[in-house]
Amino acid sequence: QGGFFVPGAGQAPMSQAQVPSNAPGHAAPGYLAAPPMSMAPQPGYPAQQVDGLTQQLSQMGLGQGQQEYQNAVLSGRPPIAALDEAPPATRLPAGTVCVPSPHALCPPHVKRSTLNAIPRTDKLLKKTKLPFGLLITPFKEPEAGEAPVPVAPDIVRCRRCRTYINPCAQFVDGGRRWRCNMCNLHNDVPMSFDFDLVSREPKNRWERPDLSCSVVDYIAPVEYMARPPMPPVYVFIIDVSYASVQIGAPGVIAQTILSSLDRIPNVDGRTKIAFIAVDAALHFFQVRPGSAEPQQLVVSDFEDVFLPSPTDLLLNLSECREGIESLLSRFEGMFQTNHSVGNALCPAIQAARKMLGNLGGKIIALQASPPTVGEGKVELRPEGKDLGTPRESDLLRPQNSWYKTLAADCTRAQVAFDVVSIGQQPMEMATVACLARYTGGSVFHYPSFMAARKPEVDRFMYELSNHLAANIGLEAVLRLRASKGLRMAAYYGNFFLRSLDLLSLPSVTPNHCYAVDVEVEETLTAPVVYFQAALLHTTSYGERRIRVATLAVPTTENIHTVFHHADQVAIASLLSKKAVDRALAAKLEDAREALQHKTLEIIGAFKTECTQSSSGATTQLQLPRSLQLLPQLVLACLKHTSLRSGNNIPVAARMAAMNLVLTLPPELGVQPYIAARLYALHELPEQAGYSDAQTGMTVLPPRLGLSAEVLAPHGIYLLHSGHDSFLWFGRNARPDLCHALLNAQDVSTIPNGVISFPDLSGGADTPAQGFELNFRVGRIMRHLSELCYGLWKPVTFVAKEDGEPVIRLMLQQRLVEDMDTSAPSYQQFLSQLRDKINRGSF
Amino acid sequence: MLTDLECDYINPIDLANGLNTYVMPEMAAQLVLSVAFLLMGEWTSMILNLPLAAWNINKVLGNRQFYDATEVFRTLSKHKKENFVKVAFYLLSFFYYLYSMIITLVNESTDDVRAGSVH
């Protein structure tokens, strides 16, 4: 390791000495520890002209002096296992938190910053070229083992900036006053902190949940309500036109709703529900409370949409339960022979709004054909020739602004929309989905739905049922506050922006994430900055509450700290949301270009600022260990259905993918949705598939890199991307494994296409004889589904190496590290970046 | 109204509804004025108004003339700048028209005086 130390080319000799092994199946350590501290000009460091040997010796012994910041060299395969690691720790100075409690720091799945060490000046932030933003999932449900969100007894807020008291507030003046951590004002501590007024007993103030937990609920008093809390209201607009009846949608929808009636939140018996069936006319259903006979009322006059009956259309779920059940069980039969072609969605929406009146609520539109009647009727835009050309971006934009203005209007009435598109027919989702995007709703897409296809029906029923059972928040607003000097610039997600820091959400879904771009306006002087998100909402059981989440992030003036504490998953999530937003506002090509340029800038900035070869050419690119997967994730975004170039992605599929990217939280959106999980099933380690002794959770096998190189011809693999899952069988897959997995003789007898993964152990807790593999893989798949918070029930595609090319193509599109028609392979991408950086053209 | 939106006095939907009622009348009036100058032969005034007329026509063709409540925060600074420029232009052209009108009136009255005094 001796020899000259040549500035600029210094990396080459050392890196060649330690080439990482490219063994497939290994979480390949594709990085190596470069010199512990980069050669930034700092006092006490020898200048670069000093004798090389002394320098290298001094580097070796330097590990303890500076932090152990390791740089990763980008070469070989990306270390995919690093995706499962926790985000970089935030090093908060001692004493930031007033009560040391495990809940005092905001959990990353509720609120996450892309940079866990924030640069103090805007100049420094611009130098790093890193995107600075927050990813907030304000209404996240606590997971199975976690404690529920604590409720604080009363509301204490700062006088000046209206921040809620949080674990990072400091008590001064002997505990009589508290200092707001956002604006530094000293506020008085109310008596109720130390003395319980009701029971006349002294209280321990440190037991208050809002001082020890960063995520806390307050019960909102009357000042926070514009009107009494509303009950959950669901209006189903179901398409029963000929197109929908052909695929059997009305029957399955009615079946799903019938089986979810008990799961719909209805704690205090005030929940209301209504049904409107839509074809070329509107069908309303009237149920008198207590009667079991629903009455159908048909309205065909759309000039002036009116409700056929003033009462009993919006039904109370508890009171009219019998009638509703009878209606739903007869629903399929009523429309089975319906030949009406045409879809009066727009009048239906107007009627639904009349029905809801001032109450507000959620309108769920289940559509299988495009709206053809009414003001908002859409013309089907032919897509064939335009895919893959710059004109494709026009197809992604809404055709008319009727839906957008309607959505904006509905947010004032606290009406939210969910749009579910079922079936193959083009429905102009780009236009109709605006309803959901601007009212905080969700968009679902089931293109291959058919009542005869059991896996599809299962998936539809599972996902819709979970969605209806979700503990939603109603008539909500979300306000984000940050410390002085920080400004929220732009927001991404499904919401309506009521004011510069206020998001109006007529309905909040637990799994929706909102991303914010943050700018550093003034120099930050404090060592720690805070972000507080307050969600004022009505719960599904009629209580007005405020959910407050506070995040504390340290600041730094050192550019190396900023780089080494960046959160790559959060950055990838924010970049993908920004790219999708740009694609919808401008062009797809612009979005892809911007993503690549950003990655180039980040790598270039790191090279210039933090490595020895700051202005010379390098043979290997370096990134901090915290960002080592960034090129891989960006490449995955570029190859994902939402942004992928090419002419074989239908507009509806692209819109659905874009909607998901915009709303998924980073721990779901980045992986597995964009960067799937790949496991080898033919060589599962012993413990995989069984419960771990300590945690009780299913042990997962090691992940593989997403490349066709790892797919051995004798192997069986599982690729899980959240939304879909694939079972890949190599052409020489062992027959005994095929038997153990799917009870098939050998590879050729396994059916191509979509299957329902069979449970060959009959639901027992131990595997049946000879079917252990099936049992273990079933458990792994269930665990992977649980990791996605039950959002999806993926259908299982069987892809064989020598089987149907369509499914093989679908799987290969998810093998991100390989080259395909839309984007280069990982190695090529890296070399392109390296060339551009070496040329200095970025 | 735009600064009201920034200071959170009104919400975007009210802004859009309020301002959108004035967009088309303003453009129509501006177009009528330009055409009137064209027909009257007032070439300088017409040339002054031509850039604004072209800008308005461009917006109408691209369907961008109305305020969109969902996107208004994104384009807020652009709209403000545009409105400032328009106000400045209208003010300057107002004074120009006023000046031309006074000149014309003065010339007319001196003509009348001259014509009247001859008789």
Boltz contact constraints between the chains, C-beta under 6 A:
constraints:
  - contact:
      token1: [A, 404]
      token2: [B, 70]
      max_distance: 6.0
  - contact:
      token1: [A, 408]
      token2: [B, 13]
      max_distance: 6.0
  - contact:
      token1: [A, 408]
      token2: [B, 69]
      max_distance: 6.0
  - contact:
      token1: [A, 408]
      token2: [B, 70]
      max_distance: 6.0
  - contact:
      token1: [A, 438]
      token2: [B, 70]
      max_distance: 6.0
  - contact:
      token1: [A, 497]
      token2: [B, 73]
      max_distance: 6.0
  - contact:
      token1: [A, 498]
      token2: [B, 11]
      max_distance: 6.0
  - contact:
      token1: [A, 499]
      token2: [B, 8]
      max_distance: 6.0
